[in-house]
Amino acid sequence: MSQGVITPLGEKEIPAEYVPIYQAAGKKYNVPWQLIAAIHRVETHFGADLNVSSVGALGHTQFMVLTWIGWGYPGGIG
């Protein structure tokens, strides 16, 4: 199978409303949009499970809060 190809099963699973968002982000950040879709699928099943993880990760792609404000923030590790 070629890299970046979505199988027919995968095409049916990806919510259509997210595809333009994945494609725009992929183009903007120069990553395959399919990779963004895969991360979204693995982390929250396309947003269907937005619970905070046991270690505090949150949101559609389950990032840690310190990812955005920096690990040097008081209370951060590193």
All heavy atoms as a GROMACS GRO file, in nm:
protein
  597
    1MET      N    1   0.085  -0.118   0.000
    1MET     CA    2   0.000   0.000   0.000
    1MET      C    3   0.089   0.124   0.000
    1MET      O    4   0.188   0.130   0.071
    1MET     CB    5  -0.091  -0.001   0.122
    1MET     CG    6  -0.180   0.121   0.129
    1MET     SD    7  -0.300   0.117   0.265
    1MET     CE    8  -0.405  -0.013   0.208
    2SER      N    9   0.053   0.224  -0.075
    2SER     CA   10   0.129   0.348  -0.082
    2SER      C   11   0.113   0.430   0.045
    2SER      O   12   0.008   0.428   0.109
    2SER     CB   13   0.081   0.433  -0.200
    2SER     OG   14   0.102   0.364  -0.320
    3GLN      N   15   0.218   0.504   0.078
    3GLN     CA   16   0.213   0.591   0.194
    3GLN      C   17   0.106   0.698   0.175
    3GLN      O   18   0.094   0.757   0.068
    3GLN     CB   19   0.349   0.656   0.214
    3GLN     CG   20   0.355   0.745   0.335
    3GLN     CD   21   0.493   0.806   0.353
    3GLN    OE1   22   0.579   0.791   0.267
    3GLN    NE2   23   0.514   0.875   0.460
    4GLY      N   24   0.028   0.724   0.279
    4GLY     CA   25  -0.072   0.828   0.273
    4GLY      C   26  -0.203   0.788   0.211
    4GLY      O   27  -0.292   0.870   0.193
    5VAL      N   28  -0.219   0.662   0.176
    5VAL     CA   29  -0.343   0.615   0.114
    5VAL      C   30  -0.438   0.570   0.224
    5VAL      O   31  -0.401   0.497   0.315
    5VAL     CB   32  -0.315   0.499   0.016
    5VAL    CG1   33  -0.445   0.439  -0.034
    5VAL    CG2   34  -0.231   0.547  -0.100
    6ILE      N   35  -0.560   0.616   0.217
    6ILE     CA   36  -0.664   0.577   0.311
    6ILE      C   37  -0.739   0.458   0.251
    6ILE      O   38  -0.783   0.464   0.137
    6ILE     CB   39  -0.763   0.692   0.339
    6ILE    CG1   40  -0.690   0.815   0.393
    6ILE    CG2   41  -0.872   0.648   0.434
    6ILE    CD1   42  -0.632   0.800   0.530
    7THR      N   43  -0.754   0.353   0.328
    7THR     CA   44  -0.828   0.236   0.279
    7THR      C   45  -0.976   0.269   0.270
    7THR      O   46  -1.024   0.364   0.333
    7THR     CB   47  -0.810   0.117   0.374
    7THR    OG1   48  -0.872   0.149   0.499
    7THR    CG2   49  -0.663   0.083   0.395
    8PRO      N   50  -1.052   0.193   0.193
    8PRO     CA   51  -1.197   0.216   0.188
    8PRO      C   52  -1.262   0.212   0.326
    8PRO      O   53  -1.351   0.291   0.355
    8PRO     CB   54  -1.248   0.103   0.099
    8PRO     CG   55  -1.132   0.073   0.009
    8PRO     CD   56  -1.010   0.091   0.097
    9LEU      N   57  -1.213   0.124   0.414
    9LEU     CA   58  -1.266   0.119   0.550
    9LEU      C   59  -1.237   0.250   0.623
    9LEU      O   60  -1.325   0.307   0.688
    9LEU     CB   61  -1.205   0.002   0.627
    9LEU     CG   62  -1.246  -0.010   0.774
    9LEU    CD1   63  -1.396  -0.034   0.786
    9LEU    CD2   64  -1.169  -0.122   0.841
   10GLY      N   65  -1.116   0.299   0.610
   10GLY     CA   66  -1.079   0.425   0.674
   10GLY      C   67  -1.159   0.543   0.621
   10GLY      O   68  -1.199   0.632   0.697
   11GLU      N   69  -1.184   0.544   0.491
   11GLU     CA   70  -1.262   0.653   0.432
   11GLU      C   71  -1.401   0.660   0.493
   11GLU      O   72  -1.456   0.768   0.512
   11GLU     CB   73  -1.274   0.635   0.281
   11GLU     CG   74  -1.147   0.666   0.206
   11GLU     CD   75  -1.161   0.641   0.058
   11GLU    OE1   76  -1.264   0.587   0.013
   11GLU    OE2   77  -1.067   0.676  -0.015
   12LYS      N   78  -1.457   0.546   0.525
   12LYS     CA   79  -1.592   0.543   0.583
   12LYS      C   80  -1.589   0.582   0.730
   12LYS      O   81  -1.691   0.621   0.786
   12LYS     CB   82  -1.654   0.405   0.566
   12LYS     CG   83  -1.682   0.373   0.421
   12LYS     CD   84  -1.733   0.232   0.405
   12LYS     CE   85  -1.751   0.203   0.256
   12LYS     NZ   86  -1.765   0.063   0.228
   13GLU      N   87  -1.475   0.569   0.795
   13GLU     CA   88  -1.466   0.598   0.938
   13GLU      C   89  -1.438   0.745   0.967
   13GLU      O   90  -1.484   0.798   1.068
   13GLU     CB   91  -1.356   0.513   1.002
   13GLU     CG   92  -1.351   0.529   1.152
   13GLU     CD   93  -1.246   0.442   1.219
   13GLU    OE1   94  -1.167   0.377   1.149
   13GLU    OE2   95  -1.243   0.442   1.341
   14ILE      N   96  -1.362   0.813   0.884
   14ILE     CA   97  -1.325   0.952   0.909
   14ILE      C   98  -1.447   1.041   0.889
   14ILE      O   99  -1.506   1.044   0.781
   14ILE     CB  100  -1.212   0.997   0.814
   14ILE    CG1  101  -1.088   0.912   0.835
   14ILE    CG2  102  -1.181   1.145   0.835
   14ILE    CD1  103  -0.979   0.935   0.732
   15PRO      N  104  -1.485   1.118   0.993
   15PRO     CA  105  -1.598   1.210   0.977
   15PRO      C  106  -1.569   1.314   0.868
   15PRO      O  107  -1.466   1.381   0.871
   15PRO     CB  108  -1.610   1.276   1.114
   15PRO     CG  109  -1.544   1.180   1.208
   15PRO     CD  110  -1.433   1.118   1.129
   16ALA      N  111  -1.658   1.325   0.773
   16ALA     CA  112  -1.638   1.413   0.657
   16ALA      C  113  -1.612   1.558   0.697
   16ALA      O  114  -1.535   1.627   0.630
   16ALA     CB  115  -1.758   1.404   0.564
   17GLU      N  116  -1.672   1.603   0.807
   17GLU     CA  117  -1.654   1.743   0.846
   17GLU      C  118  -1.512   1.775   0.890
   17GLU      O  119  -1.471   1.891   0.889
   17GLU     CB  120  -1.754   1.784   0.955
   17GLU     CG  121  -1.736   1.714   1.088
   17GLU     CD  122  -1.820   1.587   1.102
   17GLU    OE1  123  -1.862   1.528   1.001
   17GLU    OE2  124  -1.842   1.547   1.218
   18TYR      N  125  -1.434   1.674   0.928
   18TYR     CA  126  -1.297   1.697   0.970
   18TYR      C  127  -1.197   1.695   0.855
   18TYR      O  128  -1.088   1.751   0.867
   18TYR     CB  129  -1.254   1.593   1.074
   18TYR     CG  130  -1.316   1.612   1.209
   18TYR    CD1  131  -1.389   1.510   1.268
   18TYR    CD2  132  -1.302   1.731   1.280
   18TYR    CE1  133  -1.446   1.525   1.394
   18TYR    CE2  134  -1.358   1.748   1.405
   18TYR     CZ  135  -1.430   1.645   1.462
   18TYR     OH  136  -1.486   1.661   1.585
   19VAL      N  137  -1.230   1.632   0.745
   19VAL     CA  138  -1.134   1.617   0.635
   19VAL      C  139  -1.080   1.752   0.587
   19VAL      O  140  -0.957   1.767   0.574
   19VAL     CB  141  -1.193   1.534   0.520
   19VAL    CG1  142  -1.099   1.533   0.399
   19VAL    CG2  143  -1.220   1.390   0.566
   20PRO      N  144  -1.162   1.855   0.561
   20PRO     CA  145  -1.104   1.983   0.518
   20PRO      C  146  -1.012   2.046   0.623
   20PRO      O  147  -0.913   2.110   0.589
   20PRO     CB  148  -1.227   2.072   0.494
   20PRO     CG  149  -1.342   1.980   0.480
   20PRO     CD  150  -1.308   1.858   0.561
   21ILE      N  151  -1.042   2.022   0.750
   21ILE     CA  152  -0.957   2.075   0.857
   21ILE      C  153  -0.823   2.003   0.857
   21ILE      O  154  -0.717   2.067   0.865
   21ILE     CB  155  -1.027   2.060   0.994
   21ILE    CG1  156  -1.157   2.141   0.994
   21ILE    CG2  157  -0.935   2.102   1.108
   21ILE    CD1  158  -1.249   2.111   1.110
   22TYR      N  159  -0.825   1.871   0.846
   22TYR     CA  160  -0.700   1.794   0.839
   22TYR      C  161  -0.618   1.837   0.718
   22TYR      O  162  -0.497   1.854   0.727
   22TYR     CB  163  -0.728   1.644   0.826
   22TYR     CG  164  -0.806   1.579   0.936
   22TYR    CD1  165  -0.893   1.475   0.907
   22TYR    CD2  166  -0.794   1.617   1.069
   22TYR    CE1  167  -0.965   1.410   1.006
   22TYR    CE2  168  -0.867   1.554   1.169
   22TYR     CZ  169  -0.952   1.450   1.136
   22TYR     OH  170  -1.023   1.386   1.233
   23GLN      N  171  -0.685   1.852   0.604
   23GLN     CA  172  -0.614   1.887   0.481
   23GLN      C  173  -0.550   2.026   0.491
   23GLN      O  174  -0.436   2.045   0.451
   23GLN     CB  175  -0.708   1.878   0.361
   23GLN     CG  176  -0.745   1.735   0.329
   23GLN     CD  177  -0.850   1.723   0.221
   23GLN    OE1  178  -0.934   1.811   0.202
   23GLN    NE2  179  -0.850   1.610   0.151
   24ALA      N  180  -0.623   2.122   0.547
   24ALA     CA  181  -0.568   2.257   0.563
   24ALA      C  182  -0.449   2.257   0.659
   24ALA      O  183  -0.346   2.321   0.633
   24ALA     CB  184  -0.676   2.353   0.611
   25ALA      N  185  -0.462   2.185   0.770
   25ALA     CA  186  -0.352   2.178   0.866
   25ALA      C  187  -0.233   2.106   0.806
   25ALA      O  188  -0.118   2.147   0.826
   25ALA     CB  189  -0.399   2.108   0.994
   26GLY      N  190  -0.258   1.999   0.733
   26GLY     CA  191  -0.150   1.927   0.668
   26GLY      C  192  -0.072   2.014   0.572
   26GLY      O  193   0.050   2.013   0.570
   27LYS      N  194  -0.145   2.093   0.495
   27LYS     CA  195  -0.080   2.183   0.399
   27LYS      C  196  -0.002   2.292   0.472
   27LYS      O  197   0.112   2.322   0.439
   27LYS     CB  198  -0.186   2.245   0.308
   27LYS     CG  199  -0.129   2.332   0.200
   27LYS     CD  200  -0.237   2.381   0.105
   27LYS     CE  201  -0.176   2.464  -0.005
   27LYS     NZ  202  -0.278   2.512  -0.099
   28LYS      N  203  -0.064   2.349   0.575
   28LYS     CA  204   0.001   2.458   0.650
   28LYS      C  205   0.129   2.412   0.719
   28LYS      O  206   0.229   2.484   0.721
   28LYS     CB  207  -0.096   2.516   0.752
   28LYS     CG  208  -0.038   2.631   0.832
   28LYS     CD  209  -0.140   2.695   0.922
   28LYS     CE  210  -0.079   2.812   0.996
   28LYS     NZ  211  -0.179   2.887   1.075
   29TYR      N  212   0.126   2.293   0.778
   29TYR     CA  213   0.239   2.246   0.856
   29TYR      C  214   0.325   2.141   0.784
   29TYR      O  215   0.416   2.084   0.844
   29TYR     CB  216   0.189   2.192   0.991
   29TYR     CG  217   0.125   2.302   1.071
   29TYR    CD1  218  -0.013   2.307   1.086
   29TYR    CD2  219   0.201   2.404   1.128
   29TYR    CE1  220  -0.074   2.410   1.157
   29TYR    CE2  221   0.142   2.507   1.198
   29TYR     CZ  222   0.005   2.509   1.214
   29TYR     OH  223  -0.055   2.611   1.283
   30ASN      N  224   0.294   2.117   0.658
   30ASN     CA  225   0.372   2.028   0.573
   30ASN      C  226   0.383   1.886   0.632
   30ASN      O  227   0.491   1.830   0.642
   30ASN     CB  228   0.511   2.087   0.546
   30ASN     CG  229   0.580   2.018   0.430
   30ASN    OD1  230   0.515   1.970   0.337
   30ASN    ND2  231   0.711   2.011   0.435
   31VAL      N  232   0.269   1.835   0.672
   31VAL     CA  233   0.260   1.696   0.717
   31VAL      C  234   0.143   1.630   0.644
   31VAL      O  235   0.049   1.698   0.604
   31VAL     CB  236   0.240   1.682   0.870
   31VAL    CG1  237   0.359   1.738   0.945
   31VAL    CG2  238   0.113   1.749   0.915
   32PRO      N  239   0.147   1.501   0.625
   32PRO     CA  240   0.034   1.435   0.558
   32PRO      C  241  -0.094   1.451   0.640
   32PRO      O  242  -0.095   1.426   0.761
   32PRO     CB  243   0.076   1.288   0.553
   32PRO     CG  244   0.225   1.288   0.570
   32PRO     CD  245   0.255   1.406   0.656
   33TRP      N  246  -0.200   1.494   0.575
   33TRP     CA  247  -0.325   1.514   0.648
   33TRP      C  248  -0.375   1.383   0.709
   33TRP      O  249  -0.440   1.382   0.812
   33TRP     CB  250  -0.432   1.579   0.560
   33TRP     CG  251  -0.492   1.492   0.453
   33TRP    CD1  252  -0.451   1.484   0.324
   33TRP    CD2  253  -0.601   1.402   0.466
   33TRP    NE1  254  -0.530   1.394   0.254
   33TRP    CE2  255  -0.624   1.342   0.341
   33TRP    CE3  256  -0.685   1.365   0.572
   33TRP    CZ2  257  -0.724   1.248   0.318
   33TRP    CZ3  258  -0.786   1.271   0.549
   33TRP    CH2  259  -0.804   1.214   0.423
   34GLN      N  260  -0.339   1.272   0.644
   34GLN     CA  261  -0.381   1.142   0.694
   34GLN      C  262  -0.319   1.113   0.831
   34GLN      O  263  -0.380   1.047   0.914
   34GLN     CB  264  -0.342   1.031   0.595
   34GLN     CG  265  -0.409   1.044   0.460
   34GLN     CD  266  -0.328   1.126   0.360
   34GLN    OE1  267  -0.243   1.207   0.394
   34GLN    NE2  268  -0.356   1.104   0.232
   35LEU      N  269  -0.199   1.164   0.855
   35LEU     CA  270  -0.134   1.148   0.984
   35LEU      C  271  -0.212   1.223   1.092
   35LEU      O  272  -0.232   1.172   1.202
   35LEU     CB  273   0.011   1.196   0.978
   35LEU     CG  274   0.090   1.191   1.108
   35LEU    CD1  275   0.099   1.048   1.160
   35LEU    CD2  276   0.227   1.251   1.088
   36ILE      N  277  -0.256   1.342   1.061
   36ILE     CA  278  -0.336   1.420   1.156
   36ILE      C  279  -0.466   1.347   1.186
   36ILE      O  280  -0.507   1.336   1.303
   36ILE     CB  281  -0.363   1.562   1.100
   36ILE    CG1  282  -0.231   1.636   1.079
   36ILE    CG2  283  -0.455   1.640   1.195
   36ILE    CD1  284  -0.243   1.762   0.999
   37ALA      N  285  -0.529   1.293   1.084
   37ALA     CA  286  -0.652   1.217   1.104
   37ALA      C  287  -0.626   1.094   1.191
   37ALA      O  288  -0.704   1.062   1.281
   37ALA     CB  289  -0.711   1.174   0.970
   38ALA      N  290  -0.514   1.027   1.169
   38ALA     CA  291  -0.481   0.908   1.246
   38ALA      C  292  -0.459   0.942   1.393
   38ALA      O  293  -0.506   0.870   1.482
   38ALA     CB  294  -0.358   0.839   1.188
   39ILE      N  295  -0.391   1.051   1.420
   39ILE     CA  296  -0.369   1.094   1.559
   39ILE      C  297  -0.502   1.124   1.625
   39ILE      O  298  -0.528   1.082   1.738
   39ILE     CB  299  -0.274   1.214   1.564
   39ILE    CG1  300  -0.134   1.173   1.521
   39ILE    CG2  301  -0.274   1.277   1.704
   39ILE    CD1  302  -0.040   1.288   1.495
   40HIS      N  303  -0.587   1.196   1.554
   40HIS     CA  304  -0.719   1.230   1.609
   40HIS      C  305  -0.800   1.104   1.638
   40HIS      O  306  -0.868   1.093   1.740
   40HIS     CB  307  -0.792   1.321   1.510
   40HIS     CG  308  -0.909   1.393   1.566
   40HIS    ND1  309  -1.008   1.441   1.486
   40HIS    CD2  310  -0.944   1.426   1.693
   40HIS    CE1  311  -1.099   1.501   1.561
   40HIS    NE2  312  -1.063   1.493   1.687
   41ARG      N  313  -0.789   1.006   1.551
   41ARG     CA  314  -0.861   0.879   1.570
   41ARG      C  315  -0.810   0.803   1.693
   41ARG      O  316  -0.886   0.758   1.776
   41ARG     CB  317  -0.847   0.792   1.444
   41ARG     CG  318  -0.884   0.645   1.459
   41ARG     CD  319  -1.028   0.626   1.502
   41ARG     NE  320  -1.064   0.486   1.510
   41ARG     CZ  321  -1.047   0.409   1.619
   41ARG    NH1  322  -0.991   0.458   1.727
   41ARG    NH2  323  -1.086   0.285   1.618
   42VAL      N  324  -0.679   0.792   1.703
   42VAL     CA  325  -0.620   0.717   1.814
   42VAL      C  326  -0.644   0.786   1.947
   42VAL      O  327  -0.678   0.721   2.046
   42VAL     CB  328  -0.468   0.696   1.790
   42VAL    CG1  329  -0.399   0.645   1.916
   42VAL    CG2  330  -0.446   0.601   1.674
   43GLU      N  331  -0.627   0.916   1.952
   43GLU     CA  332  -0.634   0.987   2.080
   43GLU      C  333  -0.776   1.002   2.134
   43GLU      O  334  -0.796   0.990   2.255
   43GLU     CB  335  -0.567   1.124   2.069
   43GLU     CG  336  -0.419   1.116   2.045
   43GLU     CD  337  -0.341   1.049   2.156
   43GLU    OE1  338  -0.390   1.041   2.270
   43GLU    OE2  339  -0.229   1.003   2.130
   44THR      N  340  -0.873   1.033   2.049
   44THR     CA  341  -1.009   1.059   2.102
   44THR      C  342  -1.120   1.003   2.015
   44THR      O  343  -1.236   1.042   2.030
   44THR     CB  344  -1.034   1.211   2.118
   44THR    OG1  345  -1.024   1.274   1.990
   44THR    CG2  346  -0.938   1.273   2.217
   45HIS      N  347  -1.085   0.911   1.926
   45HIS     CA  348  -1.184   0.854   1.834
   45HIS      C  349  -1.264   0.966   1.766
   45HIS      O  350  -1.386   0.972   1.772
   45HIS     CB  351  -1.276   0.754   1.905
   45HIS     CG  352  -1.342   0.658   1.810
   45HIS    ND1  353  -1.360   0.683   1.677
   45HIS    CD2  354  -1.391   0.533   1.830
   45HIS    CE1  355  -1.420   0.581   1.620
   45HIS    NE2  356  -1.440   0.488   1.711
   46PHE      N  357  -1.189   1.056   1.704
   46PHE     CA  358  -1.244   1.171   1.630
   46PHE      C  359  -1.328   1.262   1.720
   46PHE      O  360  -1.430   1.316   1.678
   46PHE     CB  361  -1.323   1.126   1.507
   46PHE     CG  362  -1.241   1.048   1.409
   46PHE    CD1  363  -1.265   0.914   1.386
   46PHE    CD2  364  -1.138   1.109   1.339
   46PHE    CE1  365  -1.189   0.842   1.296
   46PHE    CE2  366  -1.061   1.038   1.249
   46PHE     CZ  367  -1.087   0.904   1.226
   47GLY      N  368  -1.283   1.280   1.844
   47GLY     CA  369  -1.351   1.372   1.935
   47GLY      C  370  -1.467   1.311   2.012
   47GLY      O  371  -1.532   1.380   2.090
   48ALA      N  372  -1.493   1.183   1.993
   48ALA     CA  373  -1.604   1.118   2.063
   48ALA      C  374  -1.572   1.094   2.211
   48ALA      O  375  -1.663   1.080   2.292
   48ALA     CB  376  -1.640   0.986   1.996
   49ASP      N  377  -1.444   1.092   2.247
   49ASP     CA  378  -1.402   1.069   2.386
   49ASP      C  379  -1.308   1.181   2.426
   49ASP      O  380  -1.187   1.172   2.408
   49ASP     CB  381  -1.334   0.933   2.400
   49ASP     CG  382  -1.287   0.906   2.542
   49ASP    OD1  383  -1.319   0.985   2.634
   49ASP    OD2  384  -1.217   0.806   2.562
   50LEU      N  385  -1.362   1.288   2.480
   50LEU     CA  386  -1.282   1.404   2.517
   50LEU      C  387  -1.253   1.410   2.667
   50LEU      O  388  -1.227   1.517   2.722
   50LEU     CB  389  -1.351   1.533   2.471
   50LEU     CG  390  -1.358   1.550   2.319
   50LEU    CD1  391  -1.436   1.676   2.282
   50LEU    CD2  392  -1.218   1.555   2.258
   51ASN      N  393  -1.256   1.296   2.733
   51ASN     CA  394  -1.221   1.293   2.875
   51ASN      C  395  -1.075   1.331   2.894
   51ASN      O  396  -0.992   1.306   2.808
   51ASN     CB  397  -1.244   1.153   2.932
   51ASN     CG  398  -1.390   1.116   2.934
   51ASN    OD1  399  -1.473   1.196   2.977
   51ASN    ND2  400  -1.422   0.997   2.888
   52VAL      N  401  -1.045   1.390   3.008
   52VAL     CA  402  -0.906   1.418   3.043
   52VAL      C  403  -0.841   1.285   3.079
   52VAL      O  404  -0.898   1.205   3.152
   52VAL     CB  405  -0.899   1.517   3.162
   52VAL    CG1  406  -0.755   1.540   3.206
   52VAL    CG2  407  -0.964   1.651   3.125
   53SER      N  408  -0.721   1.261   3.025
   53SER     CA  409  -0.654   1.133   3.050
   53SER      C  410  -0.608   1.122   3.195
   53SER      O  411  -0.607   1.220   3.270
   53SER     CB  412  -0.533   1.117   2.957
   53SER     OG  413  -0.423   1.192   3.006
   54SER      N  414  -0.564   1.004   3.232
   54SER     CA  415  -0.519   0.980   3.369
   54SER      C  416  -0.395   1.062   3.406
   54SER      O  417  -0.366   1.082   3.522
   54SER     CB  418  -0.490   0.831   3.390
   54SER     OG  419  -0.388   0.789   3.301
   55VAL      N  420  -0.322   1.111   3.305
   55VAL     CA  421  -0.204   1.194   3.332
   55VAL      C  422  -0.229   1.342   3.304
   55VAL      O  423  -0.139   1.424   3.311
   55VAL     CB  424  -0.081   1.144   3.252
   55VAL    CG1  425  -0.040   1.007   3.298
   55VAL    CG2  426  -0.106   1.150   3.104
   56GLY      N  427  -0.353   1.378   3.270
   56GLY     CA  428  -0.389   1.518   3.252
   56GLY      C  429  -0.390   1.570   3.109
   56GLY      O  430  -0.408   1.689   3.086
   57ALA      N  431  -0.372   1.482   3.011
   57ALA     CA  432  -0.379   1.525   2.871
   57ALA      C  433  -0.525   1.555   2.836
   57ALA      O  434  -0.616   1.489   2.886
   57ALA     CB  435  -0.324   1.417   2.779
   58LEU      N  436  -0.546   1.656   2.752
   58LEU     CA  437  -0.682   1.693   2.719
   58LEU      C  438  -0.697   1.742   2.576
   58LEU      O  439  -0.600   1.768   2.508
   58LEU     CB  440  -0.732   1.801   2.817
   58LEU     CG  441  -0.649   1.928   2.824
   58LEU    CD1  442  -0.735   2.047   2.788
   58LEU    CD2  443  -0.595   1.944   2.964
   59GLY      N  444  -0.820   1.754   2.534
   59GLY     CA  445  -0.851   1.804   2.401
   59GLY      C  446  -0.857   1.695   2.296
   59GLY      O  447  -0.836   1.577   2.325
   60HIS      N  448  -0.884   1.737   2.175
   60HIS     CA  449  -0.902   1.643   2.064
   60HIS      C  450  -0.779   1.559   2.036
   60HIS      O  451  -0.789   1.448   1.988
   60HIS     CB  452  -0.945   1.718   1.937
   60HIS     CG  453  -1.090   1.748   1.933
   60HIS    ND1  454  -1.181   1.670   1.867
   60HIS    CD2  455  -1.162   1.848   1.991
   60HIS    CE1  456  -1.302   1.719   1.881
   60HIS    NE2  457  -1.293   1.827   1.956
   61THR      N  458  -0.660   1.614   2.059
   61THR     CA  459  -0.538   1.537   2.032
   61THR      C  460  -0.460   1.507   2.159
   61THR      O  461  -0.346   1.464   2.153
   61THR     CB  462  -0.449   1.610   1.930
   61THR    OG1  463  -0.431   1.744   1.971
   61THR    CG2  464  -0.510   1.606   1.791
   62GLN      N  465  -0.523   1.525   2.274
   62GLN     CA  466  -0.469   1.485   2.404
   62GLN      C  467  -0.329   1.541   2.433
   62GLN      O  468  -0.237   1.468   2.467
   62GLN     CB  469  -0.471   1.333   2.418
   62GLN     CG  470  -0.612   1.276   2.424
   62GLN     CD  471  -0.682   1.310   2.555
   62GLN    OE1  472  -0.648   1.259   2.658
   62GLN    NE2  473  -0.781   1.398   2.548
   63PHE      N  474  -0.316   1.672   2.424
   63PHE     CA  475  -0.190   1.736   2.461
   63PHE      C  476  -0.190   1.768   2.610
   63PHE      O  477  -0.294   1.792   2.670
   63PHE     CB  478  -0.169   1.867   2.383
   63PHE     CG  479  -0.115   1.845   2.245
   63PHE    CD1  480  -0.199   1.844   2.136
   63PHE    CD2  481   0.020   1.827   2.225
   63PHE    CE1  482  -0.150   1.825   2.008
   63PHE    CE2  483   0.071   1.807   2.098
   63PHE     CZ  484  -0.014   1.806   1.989
   64MET      N  485  -0.071   1.770   2.667
   64MET     CA  486  -0.054   1.812   2.806
   64MET      C  487  -0.057   1.965   2.807
   64MET      O  488  -0.009   2.030   2.714
   64MET     CB  489   0.080   1.762   2.861
   64MET     CG  490   0.091   1.610   2.863
   64MET     SD  491  -0.026   1.532   2.974
   64MET     CE  492   0.042   1.580   3.132
   65VAL      N  493  -0.110   2.023   2.914
   65VAL     CA  494  -0.120   2.169   2.924
   65VAL      C  495   0.016   2.234   2.908
   65VAL      O  496   0.030   2.334   2.838
   65VAL     CB  497  -0.185   2.209   3.058
   65VAL    CG1  498  -0.181   2.359   3.079
   65VAL    CG2  499  -0.328   2.159   3.064
   66LEU      N  500   0.120   2.179   2.968
   66LEU     CA  501   0.252   2.239   2.959
   66LEU      C  502   0.311   2.236   2.819
   66LEU      O  503   0.408   2.306   2.791
   66LEU     CB  504   0.348   2.173   3.058
   66LEU     CG  505   0.318   2.202   3.206
   66LEU    CD1  506   0.416   2.127   3.296
   66LEU    CD2  507   0.324   2.350   3.235
   67THR      N  508   0.254   2.158   2.729
   67THR     CA  509   0.300   2.157   2.590
   67THR      C  510   0.287   2.297   2.531
   67THR      O  511   0.371   2.342   2.455
   67THR     CB  512   0.217   2.058   2.506
   67THR    OG1  513   0.229   1.929   2.562
   67THR    CG2  514   0.263   2.057   2.362
   68TRP      N  515   0.182   2.368   2.567
   68TRP     CA  516   0.153   2.498   2.508
   68TRP      C  517   0.215   2.613   2.585
   68TRP      O  518   0.246   2.716   2.527
   68TRP     CB  519   0.002   2.517   2.496
   68TRP     CG  520  -0.060   2.404   2.422
   68TRP    CD1  521  -0.146   2.311   2.470
   68TRP    CD2  522  -0.036   2.368   2.286
   68TRP    NE1  523  -0.178   2.220   2.373
   68TRP    CE2  524  -0.111   2.252   2.258
   68TRP    CE3  525   0.043   2.421   2.183
   68TRP    CZ2  526  -0.110   2.190   2.135
   68TRP    CZ3  527   0.043   2.358   2.060
   68TRP    CH2  528  -0.033   2.245   2.037
   69ILE      N  529   0.235   2.600   2.716
   69ILE     CA  530   0.289   2.712   2.792
   69ILE      C  531   0.436   2.695   2.824
   69ILE      O  532   0.499   2.787   2.873
   69ILE     CB  533   0.208   2.737   2.922
   69ILE    CG1  534   0.210   2.616   3.014
   69ILE    CG2  535   0.067   2.778   2.888
   69ILE    CD1  536   0.138   2.640   3.146
   70GLY      N  537   0.492   2.580   2.799
   70GLY     CA  538   0.635   2.556   2.816
   70GLY      C  539   0.669   2.479   2.941
   70GLY      O  540   0.609   2.499   3.046
   71TRP      N  541   0.766   2.390   2.926
   71TRP     CA  542   0.806   2.305   3.038
   71TRP      C  543   0.878   2.383   3.147
   71TRP      O  544   0.894   2.336   3.258
   71TRP     CB  545   0.892   2.190   2.988
   71TRP     CG  546   0.812   2.096   2.906
   71TRP    CD1  547   0.818   2.081   2.771
   71TRP    CD2  548   0.710   2.006   2.951
   71TRP    NE1  549   0.727   1.987   2.728
   71TRP    CE2  550   0.660   1.940   2.838
   71TRP    CE3  551   0.656   1.975   3.075
   71TRP    CZ2  552   0.560   1.843   2.844
   71TRP    CZ3  553   0.557   1.880   3.083
   71TRP    CH2  554   0.509   1.815   2.968
   72GLY      N  555   0.924   2.505   3.119
   72GLY     CA  556   0.990   2.586   3.219
   72GLY      C  557   0.894   2.656   3.314
   72GLY      O  558   0.935   2.720   3.410
   73TYR      N  559   0.766   2.644   3.289
   73TYR     CA  560   0.664   2.705   3.374
   73TYR      C  561   0.670   2.644   3.514
   73TYR      O  562   0.696   2.525   3.527
   73TYR     CB  563   0.525   2.680   3.312
   73TYR     CG  564   0.413   2.754   3.380
   73TYR    CD1  565   0.392   2.889   3.355
   73TYR    CD2  566   0.329   2.688   3.470
   73TYR    CE1  567   0.289   2.956   3.416
   73TYR    CE2  568   0.226   2.755   3.533
   73TYR     CZ  569   0.206   2.891   3.505
   73TYR     OH  570   0.104   2.957   3.567
   74PRO      N  571   0.654   2.726   3.620
   74PRO     CA  572   0.659   2.670   3.755
   74PRO      C  573   0.568   2.547   3.769
   74PRO      O  574   0.453   2.551   3.731
   74PRO     CB  575   0.609   2.785   3.841
   74PRO     CG  576   0.644   2.907   3.763
   74PRO     CD  577   0.626   2.866   3.618
   75GLY      N  578   0.622   2.442   3.822
   75GLY     CA  579   0.548   2.318   3.837
   75GLY      C  580   0.574   2.222   3.723
   75GLY      O  581   0.537   2.104   3.730
   76GLY      N  582   0.636   2.269   3.617
   76GLY     CA  583   0.668   2.184   3.504
   76GLY      C  584   0.796   2.105   3.529
   76GLY      O  585   0.874   2.138   3.616
   77ILE      N  586   0.813   2.000   3.455
   77ILE     CA  587   0.934   1.918   3.467
   77ILE      C  588   1.027   1.955   3.353
   77ILE      O  589   0.988   1.953   3.237
   77ILE     CB  590   0.899   1.768   3.461
   77ILE    CG1  591   0.810   1.733   3.580
   77ILE    CG2  592   1.026   1.684   3.461
   77ILE    CD1  593   0.753   1.593   3.572
   78GLY      N  594   1.150   1.990   3.383
   78GLY     CA  595   1.245   2.022   3.279
   78GLY      C  596   1.287   2.158   3.285
   78GLY      O  597   1.353   2.238   3.283
   0.00000   0.00000   0.00000
